[in-house]
Amino acid sequence: MAGEKYEAALKIKPDDHEVFNEWGIALAVQARTKTGKEADRLLTLASEKYQAALKIRPDKHEVLHNWGLALEAQAQTKKGKHAKQLRELASEKLSAARAIAPDRYPVDDRNQEAESQAPSIRN
């Protein structure tokens, strides 16, 4: 299982933010193949991995962007207040990524619309 390989990599180098980012990506991609509680569980795990990566390297815009996309995907599985909270948190992460690397994440209405409809994870 992929999770075991990421765990093994972290035993060798526990401060490798890229391992956490890649693990988060793998979980988010896997979540796309699931529905309901399983998709939600995988997206929550992905968020945990992105958070761990940012504890090591808080300036990694790729991780912030990936986390924002995962939160947006998770918001799409929710309704009401919880969906709104997830979208707000996603917006915060995406904005933080743009603040670090504005040339990689230009802001315009079409871009924001595209991100919310068809997220693409970056590594």
C-alpha positions as CSV (number, residue, x, y, z in Angstrom):
1,M,0.0,0.0,0.0
2,A,1.2,3.5,-0.8
3,G,0.7,4.7,2.7
4,E,3.3,2.2,4.0
5,K,5.8,3.4,1.5
6,Y,5.3,7.0,2.6
7,E,5.6,6.0,6.3
8,A,8.9,4.1,5.5
9,A,10.3,7.2,3.7
10,L,9.5,9.4,6.7
11,K,11.3,6.9,9.0
12,I,14.4,7.6,6.9
13,K,13.9,11.3,6.7
14,P,11.1,12.5,9.0
15,D,11.5,16.2,8.1
16,D,10.9,15.7,4.3
17,H,8.0,18.0,3.5
18,E,7.8,16.6,0.0
19,V,6.9,13.1,1.3
20,F,4.0,14.6,3.2
21,N,2.9,16.6,0.1
22,E,3.1,13.6,-2.2
23,W,1.2,11.5,0.4
24,G,-1.5,14.2,0.5
25,I,-1.7,14.2,-3.3
26,A,-2.0,10.4,-3.4
27,L,-4.8,10.5,-0.8
28,A,-6.6,13.3,-2.6
29,V,-6.4,11.5,-5.9
30,Q,-7.7,8.3,-4.3
31,A,-10.6,10.3,-2.8
32,R,-11.7,11.1,-6.4
33,T,-12.5,7.5,-6.9
34,K,-14.6,7.2,-3.8
35,T,-17.9,8.7,-2.6
36,G,-19.5,9.6,0.7
37,K,-17.7,8.9,4.0
38,E,-14.7,7.2,2.4
39,A,-14.0,10.2,0.1
40,D,-14.4,12.5,3.1
41,R,-12.0,10.3,5.2
42,L,-9.4,10.4,2.5
43,L,-9.6,14.1,2.0
44,T,-9.3,14.6,5.8
45,L,-6.2,12.5,5.8
46,A,-4.8,14.4,2.8
47,S,-5.4,17.7,4.8
48,E,-3.5,16.2,7.7
49,K,-0.5,15.4,5.4
50,Y,-0.5,18.9,3.9
51,Q,-0.6,20.4,7.4
52,A,2.4,18.3,8.4
53,A,4.3,19.4,5.3
54,L,3.6,23.0,6.1
55,K,4.9,22.6,9.7
56,I,8.2,21.7,8.1
57,R,8.2,24.2,5.3
58,P,5.5,26.9,5.8
59,D,6.5,28.7,2.6
60,K,5.7,25.9,0.2
61,H,3.0,27.4,-2.1
62,E,2.5,24.0,-3.8
63,V,1.4,22.4,-0.6
64,L,-0.9,25.4,0.2
65,H,-2.5,25.1,-3.2
66,N,-2.9,21.3,-3.0
67,W,-4.5,21.7,0.5
68,G,-6.9,24.4,-0.8
69,L,-8.0,22.1,-3.7
70,A,-8.5,19.2,-1.3
71,L,-10.6,21.3,1.0
72,E,-12.7,22.6,-1.9
73,A,-13.2,19.0,-3.1
74,Q,-14.3,18.1,0.5
75,A,-16.6,21.1,0.6
76,Q,-18.4,19.8,-2.5
77,T,-19.3,16.7,-0.5
78,K,-20.9,18.7,2.3
79,K,-23.9,21.0,2.7
80,G,-24.8,24.1,4.6
81,K,-22.5,25.5,7.3
82,H,-19.9,22.8,7.1
83,A,-19.5,23.2,3.3
84,K,-19.2,27.0,3.7
85,Q,-16.5,26.6,6.4
86,L,-14.5,24.3,4.2
87,R,-14.8,26.6,1.2
88,E,-13.6,29.5,3.4
89,L,-10.7,27.5,4.6
90,A,-9.9,26.4,1.0
91,S,-10.0,30.1,-0.1
92,E,-7.5,31.0,2.7
93,K,-5.1,28.3,1.6
94,L,-5.4,29.2,-2.1
95,S,-4.9,32.9,-1.3
96,A,-1.9,32.1,0.8
97,A,-0.4,30.1,-2.2
98,R,-1.1,33.1,-4.4
99,A,0.6,35.5,-2.0
100,I,3.8,33.4,-2.0
101,A,3.8,32.7,-5.8
102,P,1.5,35.1,-7.6
103,D,2.9,34.2,-11.0
104,R,2.0,30.5,-10.5
105,Y,-1.6,31.2,-9.4
106,P,-3.0,34.3,-11.2
107,V,-6.3,35.6,-9.9
108,D,-9.2,36.2,-12.1
109,D,-12.9,35.0,-12.1
110,R,-12.3,32.4,-14.8
111,N,-9.3,30.9,-12.8
112,Q,-11.3,30.7,-9.6
113,E,-14.2,29.1,-11.4
114,A,-12.0,26.5,-13.0
115,E,-10.3,25.7,-9.7
116,S,-13.6,25.1,-8.0
117,Q,-14.9,22.9,-10.8
118,A,-11.9,20.9,-11.9
119,P,-9.1,21.0,-9.3
120,S,-5.6,19.9,-10.4
121,I,-3.1,19.0,-7.7
122,R,0.5,20.3,-8.1
123,N,3.7,18.9,-6.8
